[in-house]
Amino acid sequence: MEKTQDRLSGGETADYPEFWKVRVLIQQEADVLEVLALSWLSQESRWLYLIKTPFATWPKYVVGTTDATNENPEICFRCGHEEFARKEFDALNGGAHA
């Protein structure tokens, strides 16, 4: 999977309004506690995301993709440990999560 922009996480400083728009759309979902990473996948024309859910048990972390309006999300990976979720995000994103 090819990415065109670096994903945002933690202390975002990017000036890409589309990142902020999609981040807000995803964050507003009831099953999202926090958006941990976000990346645009140009070949698929979809956003790759890593979220932390509010659930006390599995799945605590979810990696998935969605369209620009967050109306067509697809779950790619679910697990209970952030480390494994970040590894899956990295694999789907084509590189290490810095």
Secondary structure, 3 states (H helix, E strand, C coil): CCECCCCECCCCCCCCHHHHHHHHHHHCCCCCCEEEEEEEECCCCEEEEEEECCCCCCCCEEEEEECCCCCCCEEEEEECCHHHHHHHHHHHHCCCCC
